[in-house]
Amino acid sequence: MAEKVKLAFIGCGGIVRQHLDQGLKSFDDVEFAAWCDLKEENAAARREQVGGRGDIFTDARRMLDKIRPDGVYIMLPPFAHGPAEKLVIQRRLPFFVEKPVAIDLRTAKQIAQGVRKNRLVTAVGYMTRYRKSVQRVRELLRSQTPVIMHGGWIGGGPSSYVGIWEWWVQKDKSGGQFLEQTTHTIDLARYLFGDVARVYAAAVRGRKPRPKFYTIEDASMVQLQFANGAAANLYSSCSTPVGGGICLHVWATGMKAEFASWDHSVRIHLPDGEEIAIAGEPNIFAREDRAFVDSVRAGKNQGILATYEDGLKATAIACAANESMKTGQPVKLAV
Ligand SMILES: NC(=O)c1ccc[n+]([C@@H]2O[C@H](COP(=O)([O-])OP(=O)(O)OC[C@H]3O[C@@H](n4cnc5c(N)ncnc54)[C@H](O)[C@@H]3O)[C@@H](O)[C@H]2O)c1
């Protein structure tokens, strides 16, 4: 590999802008080689962000064959996953994919198989794993028995339907709020308590007048039973603009941890009134990007905390919840 790690991007929307702004654009060991988006203007906007470096494409196959990158960022909306990953896997390239890794389990399983077969380095955008607060709670849980947790994403939802909000409110494009957004909390729940065995979900609909194309649920409550016997209740709402936010409250046999807000600041309660507070750090995307770039250079995992396998498991939980919302029945997980 040359001195710099040569990166190419498939999908150049808002999340790529954030990765670049939070640190990636200043990595001096990275060559920004190419930008691919169906909307050429979005690819051009990302190129501008890094001072005009890299070529622009609207066809991922052409880009990969011409540029021959060392690693690929796949930053697509849920409904668009599958074809890009297959092109990248055929070329045996390491890739970073934003969450959620797919809108359906079939696609995620196929990609996971390709990743395993080719032993590819992968990263998934579950940046919360890289936070000090999360690492500390995980460490404390090692000597505890997990019991219950509850948390989720509560908000008012979009007030207009432009940009990402156009696809976000369509169930067949985003997969719904639980799959698309609360996926961060699904992943965190797994990271702290382990694999999930059973999912039961209730959907809340019809709370507000909506345009015809608005097909996601207004809210949902999802119950998880972990393989070790612990349980979680994860909630999502995009119809309650007052008193919401992001949180996760976790209880084990000898501790409680309260994660609050997007930065997952935590207050940990221990026996005898002892408390530990850890603030969330800014620019968290830079941490996962550093781990990915280091891993591409090394040809093996150098600090990536969420791999495609984790993306597959979070998707399996979300798809089970979607199925349960439809049938009213609990779903056993086979992944
Ligand atoms: N980790 C996080 O906290 C976080 C935050 C925001 C978004 N995301 C995730 O990132 C993903 C992308 O979100 P976004 O906010 O960038 O959306 P976006 O709509 O701003 O950008 C998506 C881009 O992909 C392009 N695109 C769609 N299909 C394509 C294809 N087949 N080939 C090439 N380009 C294609 C679109 O033209 C658009 O420019 C979503 O899955 C979202 O959940 C993650």
The ligand as a Gaussian input file, in Angstrom:
#p B3LYP/6-31G(d) Opt

LIG

0 1
 N      -24.213000       7.049000      12.496000
 C      -25.123000       8.003000      12.575000
 O      -25.379000       8.578000      13.614000
 C      -25.874000       8.388000      11.341000
 C      -26.391000       9.695000      11.219000
 C      -27.077000      10.023000      10.047000
 C      -27.275000       9.062000       9.053000
 N      -26.789000       7.805000       9.229000
 C      -27.048000       6.745000       8.238000
 O      -26.331000       6.990000       7.039000
 C      -27.082000       6.516000       5.924000
 C      -27.168000       7.644000       4.906000
 O      -27.812000       8.731000       5.502000
 P      -27.637000      10.226000       4.989000
 O      -28.093000      11.083000       6.121000
 O      -26.295000      10.443000       4.433000
 O      -28.727000      10.236000       3.832000
 P      -28.786000      11.220000       2.568000
 O      -30.123000      11.020000       1.949000
 O      -28.349000      12.594000       2.994000
 O      -27.637000      10.670000       1.623000
 C      -27.713000       9.445000       0.967000
 C      -27.021000       9.632000      -0.387000
 O      -26.973000       8.372000      -1.045000
 C      -27.229000       8.617000      -2.430000
 N      -27.630000       7.350000      -3.039000
 C      -28.800000       6.683000      -2.883000
 N      -28.747000       5.507000      -3.564000
 C      -27.530000       5.442000      -4.143000
 C      -26.856000       4.473000      -4.948000
 N      -27.449000       3.329000      -5.287000
 N      -25.592000       4.744000      -5.361000
 C      -24.972000       5.886000      -5.014000
 N      -25.560000       6.850000      -4.239000
 C      -26.810000       6.614000      -3.809000
 C      -28.275000       9.705000      -2.439000
 O      -28.326000      10.361000      -3.685000
 C      -27.770000      10.603000      -1.316000
 O      -26.857000      11.572000      -1.770000
 C      -28.453000       6.095000       6.460000
 O      -28.512000       4.697000       6.587000
 C      -28.514000       6.709000       7.844000
 O      -29.232000       5.936000       8.777000
 C      -26.064000       7.466000      10.335000

